[in-house]
Amino acid sequence: MLNDRILTVKQTAQLLTVHPNTVYNYVGTEGFPPCIRLTERRVGFRLSDVQAYLDRQAAAA
């Protein structure tokens, strides 16, 4: 986990195939990975967290 890549909102949106604004809407919802504050105005997401979220969504479908 030490070498876990941090994705930007745009990269996260591309991985989830949604608009970046949708990623912001997902933040704080149950099951969505927590964001990591990178700077005062930027957040990111751990790649492993996003992949685990996708796996849970696929299993639930």
Buried (B, 14 or more C-beta within 10 A) or exposed (E): EEEEEEBBBEBBBEBBEEEBEEBEEBEEEEEBBEBEEEEEEEBBBBBEBBEEBEEEEEEEE
